[in-house]
Amino acid sequence: MPRIEINTNDLVTIPAAAEALGRPKITLYRWIEKGKITAIELGGVLFIQVKELERLKTEAKEKAAS
């Protein structure tokens, strides 16, 4: 079997991402269902990549500036 390695420093839990974005957790779960963001499930826990979190922060700043 091939070995899969994951750097957990590149992943954030949904509650942590919601806090960083200032959004409720349910919003992030809805975004995952709609395909707005991609989540990774490990051991029954959903994570999003840090780069996705940064993308969402950038989008929020751009939206606020316009």
PyMOL Python script that loads the backbone (N, CA, C, O; Angstrom):
from pymol import cmd

cmd.read_pdbstr("""\
ATOM      1  N   MET A   1       0.827  -1.178   0.000  1.00  0.00           N
ATOM      2  CA  MET A   1       0.000   0.000   0.000  1.00  0.00           C
ATOM      3  C   MET A   1       0.875   1.245   0.000  1.00  0.00           C
ATOM      4  O   MET A   1       1.877   1.306   0.712  1.00  0.00           O
ATOM      5  N   PRO A   2       0.489   2.252  -0.810  1.00  0.00           N
ATOM      6  CA  PRO A   2       1.271   3.490  -0.788  1.00  0.00           C
ATOM      7  C   PRO A   2       1.061   4.244   0.515  1.00  0.00           C
ATOM      8  O   PRO A   2      -0.002   4.183   1.134  1.00  0.00           O
ATOM      9  N   ARG A   3       2.075   4.934   0.897  1.00  0.00           N
ATOM     10  CA  ARG A   3       2.022   5.713   2.133  1.00  0.00           C
ATOM     11  C   ARG A   3       1.570   7.132   1.801  1.00  0.00           C
ATOM     12  O   ARG A   3       2.083   7.751   0.868  1.00  0.00           O
ATOM     13  N   ILE A   4       0.625   7.634   2.553  1.00  0.00           N
ATOM     14  CA  ILE A   4       0.129   8.993   2.369  1.00  0.00           C
ATOM     15  C   ILE A   4       0.573   9.827   3.558  1.00  0.00           C
ATOM     16  O   ILE A   4       0.332   9.462   4.709  1.00  0.00           O
ATOM     17  N   GLU A   5       1.215  10.934   3.277  1.00  0.00           N
ATOM     18  CA  GLU A   5       1.645  11.832   4.339  1.00  0.00           C
ATOM     19  C   GLU A   5       0.913  13.153   4.207  1.00  0.00           C
ATOM     20  O   GLU A   5       0.801  13.714   3.117  1.00  0.00           O
ATOM     21  N   ILE A   6       0.417  13.641   5.330  1.00  0.00           N
ATOM     22  CA  ILE A   6      -0.313  14.903   5.355  1.00  0.00           C
ATOM     23  C   ILE A   6       0.314  15.798   6.402  1.00  0.00           C
ATOM     24  O   ILE A   6       0.528  15.385   7.542  1.00  0.00           O
ATOM     25  N   ASN A   7       0.604  17.012   6.012  1.00  0.00           N
ATOM     26  CA  ASN A   7       1.147  17.991   6.943  1.00  0.00           C
ATOM     27  C   ASN A   7      -0.032  18.708   7.591  1.00  0.00           C
ATOM     28  O   ASN A   7      -0.703  19.512   6.944  1.00  0.00           O
ATOM     29  N   THR A   8      -0.283  18.423   8.847  1.00  0.00           N
ATOM     30  CA  THR A   8      -1.442  19.006   9.514  1.00  0.00           C
ATOM     31  C   THR A   8      -1.283  20.500   9.757  1.00  0.00           C
ATOM     32  O   THR A   8      -2.260  21.158  10.115  1.00  0.00           O
ATOM     33  N   ASN A   9      -0.101  21.054   9.578  1.00  0.00           N
ATOM     34  CA  ASN A   9       0.076  22.499   9.678  1.00  0.00           C
ATOM     35  C   ASN A   9      -0.627  23.224   8.533  1.00  0.00           C
ATOM     36  O   ASN A   9      -0.866  24.429   8.608  1.00  0.00           O
ATOM     37  N   ASP A  10      -0.953  22.491   7.486  1.00  0.00           N
ATOM     38  CA  ASP A  10      -1.640  23.065   6.333  1.00  0.00           C
ATOM     39  C   ASP A  10      -3.154  22.947   6.445  1.00  0.00           C
ATOM     40  O   ASP A  10      -3.869  23.322   5.516  1.00  0.00           O
ATOM     41  N   LEU A  11      -3.660  22.430   7.570  1.00  0.00           N
ATOM     42  CA  LEU A  11      -5.092  22.211   7.746  1.00  0.00           C
ATOM     43  C   LEU A  11      -5.613  22.949   8.971  1.00  0.00           C
ATOM     44  O   LEU A  11      -4.907  23.118   9.965  1.00  0.00           O
ATOM     45  N   VAL A  12      -6.868  23.385   8.875  1.00  0.00           N
ATOM     46  CA  VAL A  12      -7.519  24.101   9.969  1.00  0.00           C
ATOM     47  C   VAL A  12      -8.884  23.455  10.185  1.00  0.00           C
ATOM     48  O   VAL A  12      -9.569  23.107   9.223  1.00  0.00           O
ATOM     49  N   THR A  13      -9.274  23.297  11.441  1.00  0.00           N
ATOM     50  CA  THR A  13     -10.603  22.754  11.720  1.00  0.00           C
ATOM     51  C   THR A  13     -11.665  23.774  11.321  1.00  0.00           C
ATOM     52  O   THR A  13     -11.382  24.965  11.189  1.00  0.00           O
ATOM     53  N   ILE A  14     -12.869  23.298  11.134  1.00  0.00           N
ATOM     54  CA  ILE A  14     -13.973  24.179  10.776  1.00  0.00           C
ATOM     55  C   ILE A  14     -14.217  25.226  11.860  1.00  0.00           C
ATOM     56  O   ILE A  14     -14.375  26.401  11.531  1.00  0.00           O
ATOM     57  N   PRO A  15     -14.254  24.848  13.142  1.00  0.00           N
ATOM     58  CA  PRO A  15     -14.442  25.886  14.171  1.00  0.00           C
ATOM     59  C   PRO A  15     -13.344  26.955  14.155  1.00  0.00           C
ATOM     60  O   PRO A  15     -13.634  28.139  14.324  1.00  0.00           O
ATOM     61  N   ALA A  16     -12.091  26.546  13.954  1.00  0.00           N
ATOM     62  CA  ALA A  16     -10.993  27.512  13.910  1.00  0.00           C
ATOM     63  C   ALA A  16     -11.105  28.413  12.686  1.00  0.00           C
ATOM     64  O   ALA A  16     -10.846  29.613  12.776  1.00  0.00           O
ATOM     65  N   ALA A  17     -11.485  27.854  11.553  1.00  0.00           N
ATOM     66  CA  ALA A  17     -11.650  28.642  10.336  1.00  0.00           C
ATOM     67  C   ALA A  17     -12.806  29.624  10.490  1.00  0.00           C
ATOM     68  O   ALA A  17     -12.703  30.778  10.074  1.00  0.00           O
ATOM     69  N   ALA A  18     -13.893  29.172  11.082  1.00  0.00           N
ATOM     70  CA  ALA A  18     -15.049  30.044  11.293  1.00  0.00           C
ATOM     71  C   ALA A  18     -14.665  31.224  12.178  1.00  0.00           C
ATOM     72  O   ALA A  18     -15.056  32.361  11.913  1.00  0.00           O
ATOM     73  N   GLU A  19     -13.907  30.953  13.218  1.00  0.00           N
ATOM     74  CA  GLU A  19     -13.465  32.023  14.114  1.00  0.00           C
ATOM     75  C   GLU A  19     -12.559  33.006  13.383  1.00  0.00           C
ATOM     76  O   GLU A  19     -12.696  34.218  13.547  1.00  0.00           O
ATOM     77  N   ALA A  20     -11.640  32.494  12.581  1.00  0.00           N
ATOM     78  CA  ALA A  20     -10.714  33.349  11.838  1.00  0.00           C
ATOM     79  C   ALA A  20     -11.449  34.229  10.832  1.00  0.00           C
ATOM     80  O   ALA A  20     -11.026  35.352  10.559  1.00  0.00           O
ATOM     81  N   LEU A  21     -12.550  33.718  10.281  1.00  0.00           N
ATOM     82  CA  LEU A  21     -13.325  34.460   9.290  1.00  0.00           C
ATOM     83  C   LEU A  21     -14.422  35.320   9.914  1.00  0.00           C
ATOM     84  O   LEU A  21     -15.014  36.166   9.244  1.00  0.00           O
ATOM     85  N   GLY A  22     -14.686  35.100  11.190  1.00  0.00           N
ATOM     86  CA  GLY A  22     -15.764  35.830  11.841  1.00  0.00           C
ATOM     87  C   GLY A  22     -17.133  35.394  11.357  1.00  0.00           C
ATOM     88  O   GLY A  22     -18.065  36.196  11.290  1.00  0.00           O
ATOM     89  N   ARG A  23     -17.248  34.127  11.021  1.00  0.00           N
ATOM     90  CA  ARG A  23     -18.498  33.542  10.516  1.00  0.00           C
ATOM     91  C   ARG A  23     -18.914  32.395  11.418  1.00  0.00           C
ATOM     92  O   ARG A  23     -18.073  31.787  12.080  1.00  0.00           O
ATOM     93  N   PRO A  24     -20.220  32.090  11.448  1.00  0.00           N
ATOM     94  CA  PRO A  24     -20.666  30.912  12.199  1.00  0.00           C
ATOM     95  C   PRO A  24     -20.187  29.626  11.518  1.00  0.00           C
ATOM     96  O   PRO A  24     -20.007  29.587  10.300  1.00  0.00           O
ATOM     97  N   LYS A  25     -19.985  28.588  12.309  1.00  0.00           N
ATOM     98  CA  LYS A  25     -19.545  27.294  11.758  1.00  0.00           C
ATOM     99  C   LYS A  25     -20.521  26.788  10.704  1.00  0.00           C
ATOM    100  O   LYS A  25     -20.108  26.227   9.689  1.00  0.00           O
ATOM    101  N   ILE A  26     -21.820  26.986  10.945  1.00  0.00           N
ATOM    102  CA  ILE A  26     -22.820  26.471  10.008  1.00  0.00           C
ATOM    103  C   ILE A  26     -22.636  27.063   8.613  1.00  0.00           C
ATOM    104  O   ILE A  26     -22.922  26.404   7.613  1.00  0.00           O
ATOM    105  N   THR A  27     -22.159  28.304   8.547  1.00  0.00           N
ATOM    106  CA  THR A  27     -21.908  28.931   7.248  1.00  0.00           C
ATOM    107  C   THR A  27     -20.837  28.164   6.493  1.00  0.00           C
ATOM    108  O   THR A  27     -20.978  27.911   5.297  1.00  0.00           O
ATOM    109  N   LEU A  28     -19.771  27.794   7.181  1.00  0.00           N
ATOM    110  CA  LEU A  28     -18.716  27.040   6.517  1.00  0.00           C
ATOM    111  C   LEU A  28     -19.202  25.665   6.068  1.00  0.00           C
ATOM    112  O   LEU A  28     -18.844  25.202   4.985  1.00  0.00           O
ATOM    113  N   TYR A  29     -20.014  25.015   6.894  1.00  0.00           N
ATOM    114  CA  TYR A  29     -20.570  23.719   6.486  1.00  0.00           C
ATOM    115  C   TYR A  29     -21.445  23.875   5.242  1.00  0.00           C
ATOM    116  O   TYR A  29     -21.427  23.020   4.356  1.00  0.00           O
ATOM    117  N   ARG A  30     -22.201  24.956   5.177  1.00  0.00           N
ATOM    118  CA  ARG A  30     -23.029  25.210   3.987  1.00  0.00           C
ATOM    119  C   ARG A  30     -22.157  25.471   2.762  1.00  0.00           C
ATOM    120  O   ARG A  30     -22.456  24.985   1.672  1.00  0.00           O
ATOM    121  N   TRP A  31     -21.082  26.236   2.938  1.00  0.00           N
ATOM    122  CA  TRP A  31     -20.169  26.502   1.827  1.00  0.00           C
ATOM    123  C   TRP A  31     -19.552  25.202   1.323  1.00  0.00           C
ATOM    124  O   TRP A  31     -19.360  25.034   0.119  1.00  0.00           O
ATOM    125  N   ILE A  32     -19.245  24.291   2.226  1.00  0.00           N
ATOM    126  CA  ILE A  32     -18.693  22.991   1.836  1.00  0.00           C
ATOM    127  C   ILE A  32     -19.724  22.226   1.019  1.00  0.00           C
ATOM    128  O   ILE A  32     -19.394  21.667  -0.027  1.00  0.00           O
ATOM    129  N   GLU A  33     -20.980  22.197   1.490  1.00  0.00           N
ATOM    130  CA  GLU A  33     -22.049  21.498   0.758  1.00  0.00           C
ATOM    131  C   GLU A  33     -22.249  22.075  -0.636  1.00  0.00           C
ATOM    132  O   GLU A  33     -22.504  21.334  -1.585  1.00  0.00           O
ATOM    133  N   LYS A  34     -22.134  23.393  -0.765  1.00  0.00           N
ATOM    134  CA  LYS A  34     -22.347  24.063  -2.051  1.00  0.00           C
ATOM    135  C   LYS A  34     -21.123  24.033  -2.949  1.00  0.00           C
ATOM    136  O   LYS A  34     -21.204  24.399  -4.121  1.00  0.00           O
ATOM    137  N   GLY A  35     -19.989  23.601  -2.412  1.00  0.00           N
ATOM    138  CA  GLY A  35     -18.772  23.529  -3.209  1.00  0.00           C
ATOM    139  C   GLY A  35     -17.991  24.835  -3.254  1.00  0.00           C
ATOM    140  O   GLY A  35     -17.055  24.960  -4.044  1.00  0.00           O
ATOM    141  N   LYS A  36     -18.353  25.809  -2.428  1.00  0.00           N
ATOM    142  CA  LYS A  36     -17.608  27.077  -2.394  1.00  0.00           C
ATOM    143  C   LYS A  36     -16.208  26.868  -1.828  1.00  0.00           C
ATOM    144  O   LYS A  36     -15.256  27.522  -2.250  1.00  0.00           O
ATOM    145  N   ILE A  37     -16.090  25.952  -0.871  1.00  0.00           N
ATOM    146  CA  ILE A  37     -14.782  25.583  -0.330  1.00  0.00           C
ATOM    147  C   ILE A  37     -14.668  24.066  -0.297  1.00  0.00           C
ATOM    148  O   ILE A  37     -15.668  23.349  -0.258  1.00  0.00           O
ATOM    149  N   THR A  38     -13.445  23.602  -0.313  1.00  0.00           N
ATOM    150  CA  THR A  38     -13.174  22.173  -0.287  1.00  0.00           C
ATOM    151  C   THR A  38     -12.731  21.771   1.115  1.00  0.00           C
ATOM    152  O   THR A  38     -11.890  22.433   1.723  1.00  0.00           O
ATOM    153  N   ALA A  39     -13.292  20.702   1.612  1.00  0.00           N
ATOM    154  CA  ALA A  39     -12.923  20.194   2.925  1.00  0.00           C
ATOM    155  C   ALA A  39     -12.296  18.819   2.788  1.00  0.00           C
ATOM    156  O   ALA A  39     -12.538  18.097   1.820  1.00  0.00           O
ATOM    157  N   ILE A  40     -11.492  18.477   3.767  1.00  0.00           N
ATOM    158  CA  ILE A  40     -10.841  17.175   3.838  1.00  0.00           C
ATOM    159  C   ILE A  40     -11.299  16.531   5.136  1.00  0.00           C
ATOM    160  O   ILE A  40     -11.266  17.162   6.193  1.00  0.00           O
ATOM    161  N   GLU A  41     -11.724  15.280   5.059  1.00  0.00           N
ATOM    162  CA  GLU A  41     -12.159  14.580   6.260  1.00  0.00           C
ATOM    163  C   GLU A  41     -11.089  13.587   6.690  1.00  0.00           C
ATOM    164  O   GLU A  41     -10.678  12.719   5.920  1.00  0.00           O
ATOM    165  N   LEU A  42     -10.650  13.732   7.930  1.00  0.00           N
ATOM    166  CA  LEU A  42      -9.662  12.827   8.506  1.00  0.00           C
ATOM    167  C   LEU A  42     -10.184  12.344   9.846  1.00  0.00           C
ATOM    168  O   LEU A  42     -10.425  13.142  10.752  1.00  0.00           O
ATOM    169  N   GLY A  43     -10.353  11.066   9.967  1.00  0.00           N
ATOM    170  CA  GLY A  43     -10.828  10.503  11.227  1.00  0.00           C
ATOM    171  C   GLY A  43     -12.173  11.043  11.659  1.00  0.00           C
ATOM    172  O   GLY A  43     -12.441  11.167  12.854  1.00  0.00           O
ATOM    173  N   GLY A  44     -13.026  11.368  10.692  1.00  0.00           N
ATOM    174  CA  GLY A  44     -14.358  11.877  10.998  1.00  0.00           C
ATOM    175  C   GLY A  44     -14.411  13.360  11.303  1.00  0.00           C
ATOM    176  O   GLY A  44     -15.469  13.878  11.661  1.00  0.00           O
ATOM    177  N   VAL A  45     -13.284  14.057  11.169  1.00  0.00           N
ATOM    178  CA  VAL A  45     -13.231  15.497  11.433  1.00  0.00           C
ATOM    179  C   VAL A  45     -12.955  16.217  10.117  1.00  0.00           C
ATOM    180  O   VAL A  45     -12.075  15.820   9.353  1.00  0.00           O
ATOM    181  N   LEU A  46     -13.716  17.279   9.862  1.00  0.00           N
ATOM    182  CA  LEU A  46     -13.517  18.058   8.645  1.00  0.00           C
ATOM    183  C   LEU A  46     -12.471  19.140   8.868  1.00  0.00           C
ATOM    184  O   LEU A  46     -12.427  19.788   9.914  1.00  0.00           O
ATOM    185  N   PHE A  47     -11.640  19.311   7.865  1.00  0.00           N
ATOM    186  CA  PHE A  47     -10.610  20.348   7.869  1.00  0.00           C
ATOM    187  C   PHE A  47     -10.666  21.088   6.545  1.00  0.00           C
ATOM    188  O   PHE A  47     -11.111  20.542   5.536  1.00  0.00           O
ATOM    189  N   ILE A  48     -10.213  22.333   6.554  1.00  0.00           N
ATOM    190  CA  ILE A  48      -9.981  23.031   5.301  1.00  0.00           C
ATOM    191  C   ILE A  48      -8.511  23.418   5.262  1.00  0.00           C
ATOM    192  O   ILE A  48      -7.865  23.586   6.297  1.00  0.00           O
ATOM    193  N   GLN A  49      -8.004  23.555   4.052  1.00  0.00           N
ATOM    194  CA  GLN A  49      -6.601  23.905   3.900  1.00  0.00           C
ATOM    195  C   GLN A  49      -6.397  25.378   4.229  1.00  0.00           C
ATOM    196  O   GLN A  49      -7.284  26.202   4.009  1.00  0.00           O
ATOM    197  N   VAL A  50      -5.231  25.696   4.753  1.00  0.00           N
ATOM    198  CA  VAL A  50      -4.890  27.069   5.099  1.00  0.00           C
ATOM    199  C   VAL A  50      -5.001  27.964   3.865  1.00  0.00           C
ATOM    200  O   VAL A  50      -5.433  29.111   3.974  1.00  0.00           O
ATOM    201  N   LYS A  51      -4.614  27.450   2.692  1.00  0.00           N
ATOM    202  CA  LYS A  51      -4.697  28.273   1.480  1.00  0.00           C
ATOM    203  C   LYS A  51      -6.148  28.614   1.146  1.00  0.00           C
ATOM    204  O   LYS A  51      -6.412  29.692   0.613  1.00  0.00           O
ATOM    205  N   GLU A  52      -7.097  27.721   1.448  1.00  0.00           N
ATOM    206  CA  GLU A  52      -8.518  28.026   1.262  1.00  0.00           C
ATOM    207  C   GLU A  52      -8.953  29.118   2.238  1.00  0.00           C
ATOM    208  O   GLU A  52      -9.698  30.026   1.870  1.00  0.00           O
ATOM    209  N   LEU A  53      -8.491  29.024   3.462  1.00  0.00           N
ATOM    210  CA  LEU A  53      -8.814  30.026   4.471  1.00  0.00           C
ATOM    211  C   LEU A  53      -8.279  31.395   4.028  1.00  0.00           C
ATOM    212  O   LEU A  53      -8.986  32.397   4.138  1.00  0.00           O
ATOM    213  N   GLU A  54      -7.068  31.441   3.543  1.00  0.00           N
ATOM    214  CA  GLU A  54      -6.481  32.695   3.066  1.00  0.00           C
ATOM    215  C   GLU A  54      -7.263  33.248   1.876  1.00  0.00           C
ATOM    216  O   GLU A  54      -7.466  34.458   1.773  1.00  0.00           O
ATOM    217  N   ARG A  55      -7.696  32.372   0.985  1.00  0.00           N
ATOM    218  CA  ARG A  55      -8.486  32.799  -0.172  1.00  0.00           C
ATOM    219  C   ARG A  55      -9.793  33.440   0.290  1.00  0.00           C
ATOM    220  O   ARG A  55     -10.192  34.481  -0.230  1.00  0.00           O
ATOM    221  N   LEU A  56     -10.453  32.828   1.255  1.00  0.00           N
ATOM    222  CA  LEU A  56     -11.704  33.362   1.768  1.00  0.00           C
ATOM    223  C   LEU A  56     -11.490  34.705   2.455  1.00  0.00           C
ATOM    224  O   LEU A  56     -12.317  35.606   2.318  1.00  0.00           O
ATOM    225  N   LYS A  57     -10.402  34.849   3.185  1.00  0.00           N
ATOM    226  CA  LYS A  57     -10.087  36.127   3.824  1.00  0.00           C
ATOM    227  C   LYS A  57      -9.870  37.216   2.771  1.00  0.00           C
ATOM    228  O   LYS A  57     -10.353  38.338   2.921  1.00  0.00           O
ATOM    229  N   THR A  58      -9.146  36.879   1.711  1.00  0.00           N
ATOM    230  CA  THR A  58      -8.886  37.838   0.634  1.00  0.00           C
ATOM    231  C   THR A  58     -10.190  38.253  -0.040  1.00  0.00           C
ATOM    232  O   THR A  58     -10.410  39.436  -0.297  1.00  0.00           O
ATOM    233  N   GLU A  59     -11.052  37.281  -0.325  1.00  0.00           N
ATOM    234  CA  GLU A  59     -12.344  37.586  -0.945  1.00  0.00           C
ATOM    235  C   GLU A  59     -13.167  38.507  -0.058  1.00  0.00           C
ATOM    236  O   GLU A  59     -13.811  39.432  -0.553  1.00  0.00           O
ATOM    237  N   ALA A  60     -13.152  38.263   1.246  1.00  0.00           N
ATOM    238  CA  ALA A  60     -13.928  39.084   2.169  1.00  0.00           C
ATOM    239  C   ALA A  60     -13.395  40.516   2.189  1.00  0.00           C
ATOM    240  O   ALA A  60     -14.179  41.464   2.229  1.00  0.00           O
ATOM    241  N   LYS A  61     -12.070  40.682   2.161  1.00  0.00           N
ATOM    242  CA  LYS A  61     -11.480  42.016   2.138  1.00  0.00           C
ATOM    243  C   LYS A  61     -11.827  42.753   0.848  1.00  0.00           C
ATOM    244  O   LYS A  61     -12.140  43.943   0.873  1.00  0.00           O
ATOM    245  N   GLU A  62     -11.770  42.042  -0.279  1.00  0.00           N
ATOM    246  CA  GLU A  62     -12.091  42.657  -1.565  1.00  0.00           C
ATOM    247  C   GLU A  62     -13.556  43.064  -1.615  1.00  0.00           C
ATOM    248  O   GLU A  62     -13.892  44.123  -2.144  1.00  0.00           O
ATOM    249  N   LYS A  63     -14.422  42.232  -1.070  1.00  0.00           N
ATOM    250  CA  LYS A  63     -15.849  42.541  -1.058  1.00  0.00           C
ATOM    251  C   LYS A  63     -16.129  43.755  -0.180  1.00  0.00           C
ATOM    252  O   LYS A  63     -16.960  44.596  -0.524  1.00  0.00           O
ATOM    253  N   ALA A  64     -15.436  43.845   0.953  1.00  0.00           N
ATOM    254  CA  ALA A  64     -15.624  44.967   1.876  1.00  0.00           C
ATOM    255  C   ALA A  64     -15.102  46.275   1.272  1.00  0.00           C
ATOM    256  O   ALA A  64     -15.642  47.345   1.551  1.00  0.00           O
ATOM    257  N   ALA A  65     -14.061  46.190   0.450  1.00  0.00           N
ATOM    258  CA  ALA A  65     -13.469  47.380  -0.142  1.00  0.00           C
ATOM    259  C   ALA A  65     -14.308  47.931  -1.306  1.00  0.00           C
ATOM    260  O   ALA A  65     -14.195  49.109  -1.647  1.00  0.00           O
ATOM    261  N   SER A  66     -15.134  47.097  -1.904  1.00  0.00           N
ATOM    262  CA  SER A  66     -15.908  47.563  -3.065  1.00  0.00           C
ATOM    263  C   SER A  66     -17.246  48.129  -2.710  1.00  0.00           C
ATOM    264  O   SER A  66     -17.991  48.554  -3.593  1.00  0.00           O
TER     265      SER A  66
END
""", "prot")
cmd.dss("prot")
cmd.show_as("cartoon", "prot")
cmd.util.cbc("prot")
cmd.orient("prot")
